[in-house]
Amino acid sequence: MEIRIGIQHSPREIVIESEESSEDVLSSLASAVQDGSPVTLRDTKGRLVLVPGAKLAYAEVSTEEPRRVGFLG
């Protein structure tokens, strides 16, 4: 699933591919916004991304996997 996160006063958004469920991601982001605490997300390659909950502007969570370009062979 693809997660797009906007940070206040930043022109670029954070885009993460994750295998976590959308309910878990939305729950942790909502808690971070409410408490102002940071939230840690893990992408599909195992990298960790720390997002400041107090500076979160928006989050977009897609439930379907984006289309891949290329050939299977």
C-alpha positions, 0 to 999 in steps of 0.5 A: 500500500502507498502512504503519502504524508504532507509535512507543514511548511515543506513543499514535498510530501513523503511517499512510503510503500508499506506492507502494514495494514491501513488501519494500523497506519491510520491509528498510529498517525491519528495518535501522533497528531493527537499527542504531538508525538513522532510516528515511525513507519517501516517501508517494504525495503525495511527502512524506517521513517520517523514522521513528526506528529506535531507537524503532520499536515495530511496523510493519504493511504491507498488500499490498492497497490499502484500499477507497475511499469514493465514486463514480466518475463 
